[in-house]
């Protein structure tokens, strides 16, 4: 590392995008990942779609329980 850095020509927020969305990585247990992948392959879909379908179904169920 340098002892000093020159930020005199820096621009604050140069790369900030107000409308940007953050997509968090989700890490599944191996058992869950295998389960989801098996369903995705049988439906000829991707794992993200299957996980979203399962979670949305759980959300509807949780609303009914409330």
DACOR-V717638 format. One line per field, one symbol per residue. ss: DSSP state (H for helix, E for strand, C for the rest). phi: phi as a letter, one per 30 degrees, with the letter a starting at -180 (. if undefined). psi: psi as a letter, one per 30 degrees, with the letter a starting at -180 (. if undefined). Layout:
ss=???
phi=???
psi=???
This chain:
ss=CCCCCCCCCCCCCCCCCCCCCCCCCCCCCHHHHHHHHHHHHHCCCCHHHHHHHHHHHHHHHHHHHC
phi=.ddbbccdcdbdiecdbdcdcccddcccdeddddedddddddchbcddddddddddddddddddde
psi=klekkjgfglkkgegkjegkkkjkkkkkleeeeeeeeeeeeeghaleeeeeeeeeeeeeeeeeee.
